[in-house]
Every structure is written in structure tokens, then in C-alpha cells.
Amino acid sequence: MALKNTIKEVYELLAHITHDLEKSEKGNKAAAQRVRTSTIKLEKLAKVYRKESIAEDKKPKGKSTSKQKKSAKKVAAKKTPAKKTAAKKTAAKTAPAKTAPAKKKIPAKLPAKKQVKKASKSFWSL
């Protein structure tokens, strides 16, 4: 029932924002300020709506049987992180060892450094 109340609040807030938007469009600065503050309230209310609607969607519709409960427990057990880490450990044991990359050959003679010709006069002597 909380979701219905939230929806009702969103409708009311949108009606106020729409009314103030029409006024601010005509040049009313106070109405423009009310719109700005109302949009912050709308943002917070939208977050509440999202949380409540997700919770509402996750609720099972109708009575659940014992088979459904058992299957839900099995699914939850499969998703535990302890089993995932165990699977990773076994995968690491069975994976082939990585080989080191081949080293580059170094040439026997390195190229000689180019000699830079020095100017006959330095900058300071000009």
C-alpha cells in the first residue's frame, strides 16, 4: 500500500510543478524558484518510488508451495560466494601454466651516438 501513497504524492507534486512552471514561463521569479526546489523533492520521491516498485515486483503473487520454497533455497545456495571461490580454485589448478614470453635478442653492436656539433659561440657571448 505504500507504493500507492507514493504514486499519489508524485501526482500531486507534478501538478504543483506544472502550475508553477506556467507562472515562471510568464516571468514570475518566485514561481521559478518553487519549481527548482520542487524538482529536488521530485528527485527524492522518484528514488523512493523506484525502491518500492522493485520491492513490489519481487513479492510473490499468491501462495507459494513447499516445492517453490525448496527450489528457491536451492537457487540461493547455488549463488553463495563460497562455492564460487571453490570453483575458481579448482579451475586454477586445472589451467595450464603460462609460459614466459621470449626475450628479445640484443644486437651485437649498438649504433654509435651521433655527435652534436657545438656552436662556436655560446648564447652568452653574443
N, C-alpha and C positions, 0 to 999 in steps of 0.2 A: 504493500500500500504506500510505501514511502516514495516509490517511483512515480506514482500518480500525483502525489503532492509536489514533487519536484517539477513535473511537467506543467502543472498548474502555475507554479511560480515562474517558470520560464516564459509561459504565455503572457503573464501579467507584466513581467519585466520588459518583454519585447513590445508590448503595447505602449508602455511608458516611453521607451526609447524611440519608437516610431513617432509618437506625439511630439517629443522634444526635438527630434530631427527635423520635422516640418517647421517648427519655430526657428531652429538655428539656421535653416536654409534661407529664411527671410531676414537673417541678420541679428537675431537675438543671441547675444554672447552668453547670457546666463543659461539659456537652453543648451547651447553648445557644451558648456561645462558639465551640465547634468548628463548629457549624452556620454561624455568621456568617462565620468565616474560610473555611469550605469554599465558601460561596456566592461569595466573591470569586474563589476558584480556578476555580469553575464558570463564572463570567463570562469569565475569560481563556480558558478551554478552549473555550467556545462561540464566541468570536471566531476562534480557530484553526480550529475546525470549519467555520465559515462560509467562511473563506478557502479552505480545502482543498476543500470541496464545490463551490465556484464554479469552482475550477481544474479539478476533476474533470469537471464538466459541460461545460467548454469544450474538453476534449480530444476530438479526432475519434475516432469508433469505426471501426475497420477501417482499411484502407489508402486513402489519398486518391489520386485520379488526377491527371494533369498538368492536365486541364481544370479540376478543382476548385481546384488551386493557382493557376492563371491567373485564374480568376474571383474568388478571394479577394484576389489582388493588385489587380484592378480595383476591387473594392469598397473596399479600403483606400486606393487612390489617389483615389477619389471623396470620401472623407471627410477629406482633408487640409485644414488650415485655410487654406492659400494659395489654393486655389480658392474657398473660401467668401468670402474677403475680396475677391477679384476679382469675384465675383458681386454683392457688396454695392456695389462701386464702380460697376459698370455700372447697377445699379438706382438708385443715387443720381443718375446722370447723366440717366436717362430719366424720373425722377419730376418732376412739375410743381412749380414753385416755389410756396412757401406765401405767401399774401398776408397783409399786416399787418391786425390786427383794427381795426375802425372806432373812431375816437376818440369819446368821449362829449362831448356838447355841454354847454358851461358856461352856466348861466343868466346873463342879463344882470345881474340884481340878486340879490345874495346876501341871505338873510334876516338881519335885524339881530339882534345878540346881545341876549339877554334880560338886563336889568339885575337884578342880585341886590340885594334890599333889605338894607341893613345894619341890624343891630340897634342900637338907640340906646345900649345899654350893652354893653360888651365883657365877655368872660368874666372878665377880671382885675379889673375894677372892682366885681364883686359882692361 
